[in-house]
Amino acid sequence: MKVLIKDPELRQYLAAGGGWTANVDEADDFIVTTIAYNFARQRMPSHFEIVLHLPETNELIVFAEGLGRALISLAA
């Protein structure tokens, strides 16, 4: 299972380099949901979703939603 941060407006996932990708295989895996949530809360300027990706079935589950506090967005 992968723990991902998704921008619901862009419909993309945060990639390891700080950019965004539509491909879940290229998304950064935060491993732990609380780490992903805290990271997104501090660094996202707007709404975000924490998504669980199950590679075996390619299933995506929205685990949590939140509102970021950052004044500027991550690299687009």
Long-range contacts (C-beta under 8 A, 24 or more apart in sequence): 1-52, 1-53, 1-54, 1-55, 2-27, 2-29, 2-52, 2-53, 2-55, 3-29, 3-30, 3-31, 3-32, 3-33, 3-35, 3-36, 3-50, 3-51, 3-52, 3-53, 3-63, 4-28, 4-29, 4-30, 4-36, 4-50, 4-51, 4-52, 4-53, 5-30, 5-36, 5-39, 5-40, 5-44, 5-48, 5-49, 5-50, 5-51, 6-48, 6-49, 6-50, 6-51, 6-62, 7-44, 7-46, 7-47, 7-48, 7-49, 8-47, 8-48, 8-49, 8-65, 9-46, 9-47, 13-51, 14-40, 14-74, 17-75, 18-74, 18-75, 19-74, 19-75, 19-76, 20-74, 20-75, 20-76, 24-53, 24-58, 24-60, 27-53, 33-63, 33-64, 37-64, 37-66, 40-66, 40-68, 41-66, 41-67, 41-68, 41-69, 42-68, 42-69, 42-70, 43-68, 43-70, 43-74, 44-68, 44-69, 44-70, 44-73, 44-74, 45-70, 45-71, 45-72, 45-73, 46-73
